[in-house]
Amino acid sequence: MHCGVRCLDDTSPESIMKKFIARSACMLAFSTSALACSYHNASPAKVDKLAVSNTSFSVLDEPRMVTSLATLKNASADGVRDVMLEVKYFDANHVHVDTVTQSVDDLVVPASGEVAFRIRAVAARPKEAYVSQEIRIISAEAIKVHSEPSTMSVLLDYLYSWGPMLLLVGVFLFFIKRVSGKNSLQKRTLALLDAQGAHLDAQLRLLERLAVAAEAQARRSGPPAPG
């Protein structure tokens, strides 16, 4: 009887509560990381706030490579990263001979700052064909940094986000405690079953004693007299 009750551990209130707390902890960790990441936001940068200066380039025959050097100036109030650039090369007659489009992923330009960069690619023409270049900014990503919130605002955010969940957990714990307490219906039922089992055992032992006594009495009385 007791073994049958213990076999239901996976669906017991304690097991359900552990699973509920574990899932709530995972949700809380995910919400915390999302809240921390929300203070930094990325959006397309205004290309007209960016400018390229101090340009130069060089070409190698072996291996055939073209390298452009320049400085990117950022006049906006936001940082800039992931800049996509297009470099066009021209010959002595200003005829277009080659184009290189490349994203400078490791380039991060702070607000109102400037950073030098390099673009390197395989040259499509011989060295003599490269006389001048033009660099155009295709796109960039602005890094908007929001001010860090105060401790009180963070606590209020957590309370607003997780208040209903914490209330639900508290109510759940209250009912679990009532169900699994000493005076719970489950414990009273088990105690009643134990008492009934003990009462039945006592009755069986009493019946066994009565049967033994009756058998002994029958042996002492001997066989009945013939008629």
Contacts in CASP RR format, 6 or more apart in sequence:
PFRMAT RR
TARGET T0000
AUTHOR 0000-0000-0000
METHOD contacts of the structure
MODEL  1
MHCGVRCLDDTSPESIMKKFIARSACMLAFSTSALACSYHNASPAKVDKL
AVSNTSFSVLDEPRMVTSLATLKNASADGVRDVMLEVKYFDANHVHVDTV
TQSVDDLVVPASGEVAFRIRAVAARPKEAYVSQEIRIISAEAIKVHSEPS
TMSVLLDYLYSWGPMLLLVGVFLFFIKRVSGKNSLQKRTLALLDAQGAHL
DAQLRLLERLAVAAEAQARRSGPPAPG
1 193 0 8 1.000
2 190 0 8 1.000
5 190 0 8 1.000
9 15 0 8 1.000
13 176 0 8 1.000
13 179 0 8 1.000
13 180 0 8 1.000
14 176 0 8 1.000
14 180 0 8 1.000
17 172 0 8 1.000
17 173 0 8 1.000
17 176 0 8 1.000
20 169 0 8 1.000
20 172 0 8 1.000
21 169 0 8 1.000
24 165 0 8 1.000
24 169 0 8 1.000
27 165 0 8 1.000
28 162 0 8 1.000
31 161 0 8 1.000
31 162 0 8 1.000
35 154 0 8 1.000
35 157 0 8 1.000
39 145 0 8 1.000
39 146 0 8 1.000
39 148 0 8 1.000
39 149 0 8 1.000
40 143 0 8 1.000
40 144 0 8 1.000
40 145 0 8 1.000
40 146 0 8 1.000
41 144 0 8 1.000
41 146 0 8 1.000
42 81 0 8 1.000
42 141 0 8 1.000
42 142 0 8 1.000
42 143 0 8 1.000
42 144 0 8 1.000
43 141 0 8 1.000
43 142 0 8 1.000
43 144 0 8 1.000
44 139 0 8 1.000
44 140 0 8 1.000
44 141 0 8 1.000
44 142 0 8 1.000
45 76 0 8 1.000
45 78 0 8 1.000
45 79 0 8 1.000
45 80 0 8 1.000
45 139 0 8 1.000
45 140 0 8 1.000
45 141 0 8 1.000
45 142 0 8 1.000
46 76 0 8 1.000
46 142 0 8 1.000
47 137 0 8 1.000
47 138 0 8 1.000
47 139 0 8 1.000
47 140 0 8 1.000
49 74 0 8 1.000
49 75 0 8 1.000
49 76 0 8 1.000
50 72 0 8 1.000
50 73 0 8 1.000
50 74 0 8 1.000
50 75 0 8 1.000
50 76 0 8 1.000
50 80 0 8 1.000
50 83 0 8 1.000
50 109 0 8 1.000
50 137 0 8 1.000
50 140 0 8 1.000
51 72 0 8 1.000
51 73 0 8 1.000
51 75 0 8 1.000
52 70 0 8 1.000
52 71 0 8 1.000
52 72 0 8 1.000
52 73 0 8 1.000
52 85 0 8 1.000
52 135 0 8 1.000
52 137 0 8 1.000
53 70 0 8 1.000
53 71 0 8 1.000
53 73 0 8 1.000
53 114 0 8 1.000
54 69 0 8 1.000
54 70 0 8 1.000
54 71 0 8 1.000
54 116 0 8 1.000
55 68 0 8 1.000
55 69 0 8 1.000
55 70 0 8 1.000
55 133 0 8 1.000
55 135 0 8 1.000
56 68 0 8 1.000
56 69 0 8 1.000
56 70 0 8 1.000
57 66 0 8 1.000
57 67 0 8 1.000
57 68 0 8 1.000
57 69 0 8 1.000
57 87 0 8 1.000
57 89 0 8 1.000
57 130 0 8 1.000
57 133 0 8 1.000
58 66 0 8 1.000
58 67 0 8 1.000
59 65 0 8 1.000
59 66 0 8 1.000
59 67 0 8 1.000
59 123 0 8 1.000
59 127 0 8 1.000
59 130 0 8 1.000
60 66 0 8 1.000
60 67 0 8 1.000
60 123 0 8 1.000
60 127 0 8 1.000
61 126 0 8 1.000
61 127 0 8 1.000
63 122 0 8 1.000
64 122 0 8 1.000
64 123 0 8 1.000
64 126 0 8 1.000
64 127 0 8 1.000
65 120 0 8 1.000
65 121 0 8 1.000
65 122 0 8 1.000
65 123 0 8 1.000
66 89 0 8 1.000
66 98 0 8 1.000
66 100 0 8 1.000
66 120 0 8 1.000
66 121 0 8 1.000
66 122 0 8 1.000
66 123 0 8 1.000
66 130 0 8 1.000
67 118 0 8 1.000
67 119 0 8 1.000
67 120 0 8 1.000
68 87 0 8 1.000
68 100 0 8 1.000
68 118 0 8 1.000
68 119 0 8 1.000
68 120 0 8 1.000
68 133 0 8 1.000
68 135 0 8 1.000
69 116 0 8 1.000
69 117 0 8 1.000
69 118 0 8 1.000
70 116 0 8 1.000
70 117 0 8 1.000
70 119 0 8 1.000
70 135 0 8 1.000
71 114 0 8 1.000
71 115 0 8 1.000
71 116 0 8 1.000
71 117 0 8 1.000
72 80 0 8 1.000
72 83 0 8 1.000
72 107 0 8 1.000
72 109 0 8 1.000
72 114 0 8 1.000
72 115 0 8 1.000
72 116 0 8 1.000
72 117 0 8 1.000
72 137 0 8 1.000
73 109 0 8 1.000
73 113 0 8 1.000
73 114 0 8 1.000
74 80 0 8 1.000
74 109 0 8 1.000
74 110 0 8 1.000
74 111 0 8 1.000
74 112 0 8 1.000
74 113 0 8 1.000
74 114 0 8 1.000
75 112 0 8 1.000
76 111 0 8 1.000
76 112 0 8 1.000
76 142 0 8 1.000
77 111 0 8 1.000
77 112 0 8 1.000
78 111 0 8 1.000
78 142 0 8 1.000
78 143 0 8 1.000
78 144 0 8 1.000
78 145 0 8 1.000
79 108 0 8 1.000
79 109 0 8 1.000
79 110 0 8 1.000
79 111 0 8 1.000
79 142 0 8 1.000
79 143 0 8 1.000
80 108 0 8 1.000
80 109 0 8 1.000
80 140 0 8 1.000
80 141 0 8 1.000
80 142 0 8 1.000
80 143 0 8 1.000
81 105 0 8 1.000
81 107 0 8 1.000
81 108 0 8 1.000
81 109 0 8 1.000
81 140 0 8 1.000
81 141 0 8 1.000
81 143 0 8 1.000
82 103 0 8 1.000
82 104 0 8 1.000
82 105 0 8 1.000
82 107 0 8 1.000
82 140 0 8 1.000
82 141 0 8 1.000
83 103 0 8 1.000
83 104 0 8 1.000
83 107 0 8 1.000
83 109 0 8 1.000
83 117 0 8 1.000
83 137 0 8 1.000
83 139 0 8 1.000
83 140 0 8 1.000
83 141 0 8 1.000
84 101 0 8 1.000
84 102 0 8 1.000
84 103 0 8 1.000
84 104 0 8 1.000
84 137 0 8 1.000
84 138 0 8 1.000
84 139 0 8 1.000
84 140 0 8 1.000
85 101 0 8 1.000
85 102 0 8 1.000
85 103 0 8 1.000
85 104 0 8 1.000
85 117 0 8 1.000
85 119 0 8 1.000
85 135 0 8 1.000
85 136 0 8 1.000
85 137 0 8 1.000
85 138 0 8 1.000
86 99 0 8 1.000
86 100 0 8 1.000
86 101 0 8 1.000
86 135 0 8 1.000
86 136 0 8 1.000
86 137 0 8 1.000
86 138 0 8 1.000
87 99 0 8 1.000
87 100 0 8 1.000
87 101 0 8 1.000
87 102 0 8 1.000
87 119 0 8 1.000
87 133 0 8 1.000
87 134 0 8 1.000
87 135 0 8 1.000
87 136 0 8 1.000
88 96 0 8 1.000
88 98 0 8 1.000
88 99 0 8 1.000
88 133 0 8 1.000
88 134 0 8 1.000
88 136 0 8 1.000
89 96 0 8 1.000
89 97 0 8 1.000
89 98 0 8 1.000
89 99 0 8 1.000
89 100 0 8 1.000
89 125 0 8 1.000
89 129 0 8 1.000
89 130 0 8 1.000
89 131 0 8 1.000
89 132 0 8 1.000
89 133 0 8 1.000
90 96 0 8 1.000
90 97 0 8 1.000
90 131 0 8 1.000
90 132 0 8 1.000
90 133 0 8 1.000
90 134 0 8 1.000
91 97 0 8 1.000
91 129 0 8 1.000
91 130 0 8 1.000
91 131 0 8 1.000
92 131 0 8 1.000
94 132 0 8 1.000
97 124 0 8 1.000
97 125 0 8 1.000
97 129 0 8 1.000
97 130 0 8 1.000
98 123 0 8 1.000
98 124 0 8 1.000
98 125 0 8 1.000
98 129 0 8 1.000
98 130 0 8 1.000
100 119 0 8 1.000
100 121 0 8 1.000
101 138 0 8 1.000
102 119 0 8 1.000
102 121 0 8 1.000
104 117 0 8 1.000
104 119 0 8 1.000
107 115 0 8 1.000
107 117 0 8 1.000
108 115 0 8 1.000
108 143 0 8 1.000
109 115 0 8 1.000
123 130 0 8 1.000
149 157 0 8 1.000
178 184 0 8 1.000
179 185 0 8 1.000
179 186 0 8 1.000
180 186 0 8 1.000
180 187 0 8 1.000
181 187 0 8 1.000
END
